[in-house]
């Protein structure tokens, strides 16, 4: 019996609460109106804007795309047994520096490019360091296109010694990657003006270029490459 009364009391409370939330008073007539279902207080339509921004490298940009050979080896490794993997390591193909260098480039329609998402990631991480919510930047700022063209001439091949493998058994290896010395890029941003203004966007981009960077061995990864500045926007 007690449970029945508790249930009736809950339904009574819930009904009164819902009735109150549906009531809206007309500001002119003072008449109580029914509030339309699904209305969220303060919800407004968004406003967006697009701007073109030119960035210029403060340090060289090092690129490392996944090459065809690397992808094939990764797929084969996932399909091998442990013994087959041991045999594959013993029968490695001879390293080809020039091929590795060219396969590490992002070539789109014959031009050297780089993923635009790298710029947004740098801005998101910079914002987090400055106390700005990652969610806000992800939702408010977009860099249009999948890739941007790396302007400033052809890259040079660089050779770096790296350590690969499990943390308890890392082995030294050589990597051949493209390096762009005097680079620049033209970017197009689309952003929500009700969440961030143009000056704030450019300030965030400047901070990202100086403190986080893009590409390999950027400041975020304890390096000093891939930094940039905003020169027009």
Secondary structure, DSSP 8 states (H G I E B T S, - for coil): -HHHHHHHHHHHHHHHHHHHHHEEE-TTT--EEE--TT--TT-----EEEEEEEEEESS-EEE----HHHHHHHHHHHHS-HHHHHHHHHT-----HHHHHHHTSEEETTEEEEETHHHHHHHHHHHHHTT--HHHHHHHEEE-SSEEE-BSS--EEEEEEEEES-TTS-EEEEEEEEEESS-EEEEEEEEETTT--HHHHHHHHHHHHHHT-SSTTBGGGT--BS-EEEEE-
